[in-house]
Each structure stands twice: as C-alpha cells, then as structure tokens.
C-alpha cells in the first residue's frame, strides 16, 4: 500500500520524501481537526458528570 | 513527471529478472504485507488519538479558557459601577481556586455539557440537579464538574484534595472560602444524589452552603466518578486590588 503510493509519487527520492511529508501532515491535520473531535464523544473516556442516562 | 515515473518503472522491470524472487511476490505475500501495513496504520492512528486527547485538546482548551477568563476579568473591571449582587451577563460567573490542585484559577461557566466543559472550564450543574449559586446567598449545593484529562484537565489533580483543604470561589464582588470535609473516591456515574442540596452521602444532614466537585475516575477513563464536598467557611469582600484571601497566599 505505502510502496504503491511511493512508486506513484512524482520526482526523485527527495521530491517524493517531501511530498510524502506534506501528505502525512495533511492526514494528521484532517484527523485532529475533523475525525478525532467527531470520534471522541462516541468513546467512553471523558464523561465527567453524574446523570440519569 | 509521468514520463520519469514510467521510465523508472521500466528500468526497474528491466533490471528485475536477476533478483527473481524479489520481483514478483506471491499473492499470499502481497496479502500479508498489505495486512501488516494496515495493522501499522491502525497502531499509528491510535497513538495519534492518544496524543490528540491528552495533549492537543489541552492546548486548544487552555487557549480558549484563557481568552474567556480575560473577557470576564475585563467585564468585571469595566462594569464596576453595576450594583452588588447582580450576576454577570457573560457566560463566566467566576473563578475557582484550588491550591491543592496547583493549577491556578479555573473559569466557571453555566452547564456541564461537553460543549461547555471542552473549553477548559468547570461547569456548574443545571441538570439533573440545579446547582445553587453561592451568589444567590441561599442554602444549597454549588455542584461543579470539569475534565480529568484532556480539554484543559482542570480537575486532573482532584485526588490531591484532603479534608480541610480550601476551595475558593472568586466572583466579581466576593471570595467564597470553602473547606473540604468529605471525599468520595469512587461512585457510580448514576449517583446523582451527590449533587443534592443536602448531600447525605457526605455525612451532612442539615441544609447548608455546600460545594461539590465531580469528575471522572480512574484517570484516563470514565468508569466511575470522583466526588469532593466542601462547606462554606466565610465570605470575604473583594477589595480594590483584589487581594486574595489568606488561603490563596
């Protein structure tokens, strides 16, 4: 999978490494900004109140 | 760009026949390596989630809370001429100082929904039991909740609180000094009785001016709730320089 992505990136090794880095950062950004905030309330790690439900 | 990629591929093809086994891995080998990569991906994702919940949410929440706290202080400074006893129209009603937790001041806002608490503040209960605000002067229970981990983790060190430790609530005009008198290190999350105006589980039977702090326990999970009760000892007027009461020095 990652090998396939690497082969399909343009340029020489340096350019590929740079593009990969940008891709990784983009993925981390999307995760932190959208995916994790969405997933967090669904997981039972951070309920601090007492309630009836 | 595409041409170079093709070239390298062809080049790789041309040189391939020599190390034969490396060139065309079997289907099973491919499947196994794909599976392995997926596992690595899942591992990295989970690690990132931990980083997110234990570090990044704190960064975001503290930033927001600091800004809000500044607004409240600003509001107090500029609305000094409004009569005493009038509650601020802003969301923040005051600051909680708990020296034993060693985390400075915690802004207190209305409500205990995640939308409130995720901003790095403590919230007072409006549901299932309505908290009695100390500013009302009535007897009752000022029940608060905040995060143990992530989102500012304002009650992270709640387990450092011992009987007799001060909890000070600061409003525009007054310092409300409470003393811890009871701790419940573990209770069910359905135990709403801890928020009652007279919290019997704390050992008190008569109405009084109580404060209740709730958060989740053990750390990093929310299986149970940790509860700390305090009782009002005295109220001090805020002076011109906002000199903190003796407990905070």
Contacts between the chains, C-beta under 8 A, distances in Angstrom:
chain1	res1	chain2	res2	distance
A	1	B	34	5.8
A	1	B	37	4.7
A	1	B	38	7.5
A	2	B	37	5.9
A	7	B	5	7.6
A	7	B	9	7.1
A	8	B	5	7.1
A	10	B	1	4.1
A	10	B	2	7.5
A	10	B	4	7.2
A	10	B	5	6.3
A	11	B	1	6.9
A	11	B	4	7.3
A	28	B	48	6.7
A	31	B	45	7.5
A	31	B	48	6.0
A	31	B	49	8.0
A	31	B	52	7.3
A	32	B	48	7.8
A	32	B	52	5.6
A	32	B	56	5.9
A	36	B	48	7.9
A	36	B	49	5.9
A	36	B	52	4.6
A	36	B	53	7.4
A	39	B	49	7.5
A	40	B	53	6.6
A	41	B	114	6.1
A	44	B	221	7.3
A	44	B	222	5.8
A	44	B	223	7.9
A	45	B	53	6.7
A	45	B	149	7.6
A	45	B	150	7.9
A	45	B	220	6.7
A	45	B	221	6.1
A	45	B	222	6.0
A	46	B	53	7.4
A	46	B	114	7.9
A	46	B	147	6.4
A	46	B	148	7.9
A	46	B	149	7.0
A	46	B	150	6.0
A	46	B	151	7.1
A	46	B	216	7.1
A	46	B	222	6.0
A	47	B	189	6.7
A	47	B	216	6.2
A	47	B	222	4.3
A	48	B	112	7.7
A	48	B	117	6.7
A	48	B	145	5.0
A	48	B	146	6.5
A	48	B	147	5.7
A	48	B	148	6.3
A	48	B	155	7.4
A	48	B	214	6.7
A	48	B	215	4.7
A	48	B	216	4.6
A	48	B	222	6.6
A	48	B	225	7.6
A	49	B	112	4.6
A	49	B	125	7.3
A	49	B	145	4.6
A	49	B	189	7.9
A	49	B	214	6.5
A	49	B	225	8.0
A	50	B	128	7.8
A	50	B	187	7.7
A	50	B	188	8.0
A	50	B	189	5.7
A	50	B	190	6.9
A	50	B	191	5.5
A	50	B	192	5.1
A	50	B	194	6.2
A	50	B	195	6.5
A	50	B	214	5.9
A	50	B	225	5.4
A	51	B	127	7.3
A	51	B	128	5.5
A	51	B	189	7.2
A	51	B	190	7.4
A	51	B	192	6.6
A	52	B	128	5.2
A	52	B	190	6.6
A	52	B	192	6.2
